[in-house]
């Protein structure tokens, strides 16, 4: 089972040194203080929705996780817009062309890029949201251990003159026994 932390760590590791942001890739929602010199990337899980499968088995969930990579560049002119577009493209190129990263999801559901307001008037910020799907299963933990097993067999012999007229079990136990199991652990 993947966790949000594992996904963020793997994503940040792939992006470090692979884009114009260089090693300025942070696994967090807020930039460190003092803020690093742009360009830099923030990698975080923005949200997660899980839906369960119905049935009597162990709980199975399908998760849709929104992984956000927030890109920040200096400037507000056309050159800054171009730099921001290039940085977002580098992020997608690095992640979506890495087979192990793509295989870590059961499916990539959506990729969305949007502009967001910057905290400073002299910077541009964009978000790349990747919605990926993965599955989890929680196996139940059984508190009681199995201590013994009993077995009784009512065999059907078609040639038995005492068999029930409809040919089913006659209620006589032909084989029976039990086994006491050793303590678990």
PEJOJO-V275734 format. One record per residue. N is the residue number from 1. PHI is phi in degrees with one decimal (none if undefined). PSI is psi in radians with two decimals (NA if undefined). D_FIRST is the distance of its C-alpha to the first C-alpha in whole Angstrom. Layout:
N:PHI:PSI:D_FIRST, N:PHI:PSI:D_FIRST
This chain:
1:none:2.30:0, 2:-82.3:2.62:4, 3:-117.7:2.84:7, 4:-57.2:-0.70:10, 5:-63.5:-0.78:11, 6:-61.5:-0.71:10, 7:-66.0:-0.81:11, 8:-61.5:-0.76:14, 9:-62.9:-0.82:15, 10:-62.8:-0.72:14, 11:-67.3:-0.83:16, 12:-61.9:-0.68:19, 13:-62.6:-0.70:19, 14:-68.7:-0.61:20, 15:-81.2:-0.44:22, 16:-61.6:2.11:24, 17:80.4:-0.04:27, 18:-102.5:-0.04:27, 19:-133.1:3.12:29, 20:-63.5:-0.27:32, 21:-74.9:-0.23:30, 22:61.6:-2.29:30, 23:-88.1:0.05:28, 24:-84.0:1.18:28, 25:-123.4:2.15:25, 26:-122.1:2.35:23, 27:-88.4:1.20:20, 28:-163.3:2.89:21, 29:-82.9:-0.50:23, 30:-116.4:2.53:27, 31:-67.2:2.59:29, 32:-61.5:2.78:30, 33:-112.3:2.20:33, 34:-69.3:2.65:35, 35:-64.9:2.43:34, 36:-69.2:2.81:33, 37:-71.1:2.24:36, 38:-65.8:2.74:34, 39:-79.4:2.60:33, 40:-148.5:2.85:29, 41:-124.5:2.46:26, 42:-114.5:2.31:24, 43:-119.2:2.12:20, 44:-154.0:2.79:18, 45:-89.4:1.97:16, 46:-81.8:-0.45:19, 47:-176.1:2.83:17, 48:-149.6:2.36:15, 49:-123.9:2.32:15, 50:-126.8:2.35:13, 51:-122.7:2.42:15, 52:-94.2:2.66:15, 53:-84.3:2.54:16, 54:-83.9:2.68:19, 55:140.8:-3.13:20, 56:-103.5:0.20:21, 57:-91.5:-3.01:17, 58:-58.2:2.59:14, 59:-61.7:2.18:13, 60:-113.6:2.34:11, 61:-129.6:2.49:11, 62:-105.2:2.09:11, 63:-104.9:2.36:11, 64:-112.1:1.90:13, 65:-104.4:2.24:13, 66:-93.8:1.91:17, 67:-96.9:2.14:16, 68:-108.4:2.31:20, 69:-116.5:1.93:22, 70:-97.4:2.18:25, 71:-109.4:2.33:28, 72:-125.6:2.33:31, 73:-129.5:2.78:35, 74:-80.0:2.59:38, 75:96.1:2.89:41, 76:-134.2:0.11:42, 77:-87.7:-3.03:44, 78:-64.0:-0.62:43, 79:-63.4:-0.67:42, 80:-67.6:-0.70:39, 81:-60.3:-0.77:38, 82:-63.8:-0.71:38, 83:-63.9:-0.68:36, 84:-67.2:-0.76:34, 85:-60.3:-0.74:33, 86:-63.7:-0.74:33, 87:-63.7:-0.76:30, 88:-63.0:-0.70:28, 89:-63.1:-0.70:29, 90:-63.5:-0.68:28, 91:-60.0:-0.89:25, 92:-64.9:-0.73:24, 93:-59.4:-0.77:25, 94:-67.5:-0.76:23, 95:-76.2:-0.83:20, 96:-79.1:-0.13:21, 97:-105.0:0.05:22, 98:-94.0:1.95:20, 99:-59.3:-0.69:18, 100:-69.6:-0.62:15, 101:-67.4:-0.78:14, 102:-64.7:-0.70:15, 103:-68.4:-0.31:13, 104:-70.2:-0.23:10, 105:-105.9:2.64:10, 106:-78.9:-0.39:11, 107:-166.6:2.49:15, 108:-96.3:2.00:16, 109:-83.3:-0.73:18, 110:-158.5:2.71:21, 111:-132.4:2.15:22, 112:-129.8:2.41:25, 113:-121.5:2.34:27, 114:-147.0:2.73:30, 115:-86.6:2.56:32, 116:-130.7:2.67:32, 117:-64.0:2.40:35, 118:-90.1:2.63:35, 119:-69.4:-0.53:36, 120:-107.4:2.57:39, 121:-75.8:-0.17:41, 122:-106.1:0.37:41, 123:-135.9:2.70:38, 124:-116.3:2.50:36, 125:-132.0:2.41:32, 126:-132.8:2.65:30, 127:-114.3:2.35:26, 128:-109.1:1.96:24, 129:-102.8:2.13:21, 130:-113.3:2.09:19, 131:-98.4:2.00:17, 132:-116.7:2.64:14, 133:-112.6:2.42:12, 134:-146.6:2.89:8, 135:-119.7:2.57:7, 136:-131.7:2.64:6, 137:-132.4:2.24:8, 138:-104.9:1.90:9, 139:-76.1:2.34:12, 140:-67.3:2.53:15, 141:-95.8:2.08:17, 142:-89.0:2.15:20, 143:-79.1:-0.54:23, 144:-96.8:2.56:26, 145:-104.6:2.68:26, 146:-75.3:2.11:28, 147:-98.3:-0.60:32, 148:-156.3:2.85:34, 149:-132.9:2.32:34, 150:-116.2:2.51:37, 151:-138.2:2.25:38, 152:-130.4:2.29:41, 153:-121.5:2.18:42, 154:-106.4:1.67:45, 155:-79.1:2.66:46, 156:-108.0:2.09:48, 157:-113.7:1.95:51, 158:-61.6:-0.40:52, 159:-92.1:0.01:56, 160:-71.4:2.11:56, 161:-67.8:-0.31:59, 162:-94.0:0.09:57, 163:-64.9:2.66:54, 164:-62.3:2.59:54, 165:-58.7:-0.57:56, 166:-82.7:0.02:53, 167:84.3:0.17:51, 168:-92.9:-2.97:48, 169:-60.9:2.56:47, 170:-101.2:0.00:51, 171:89.4:-0.07:49, 172:-90.5:2.31:50, 173:-84.6:1.98:47, 174:-85.5:-0.61:48, 175:-133.3:2.35:45, 176:-151.1:2.71:44, 177:176.6:3.12:42, 178:-152.2:2.78:39, 179:-133.7:2.24:37, 180:-96.5:2.17:36, 181:-89.2:2.59:33, 182:-68.3:2.77:32, 183:-56.3:2.49:31, 184:-76.3:2.47:27, 185:113.0:NA:25
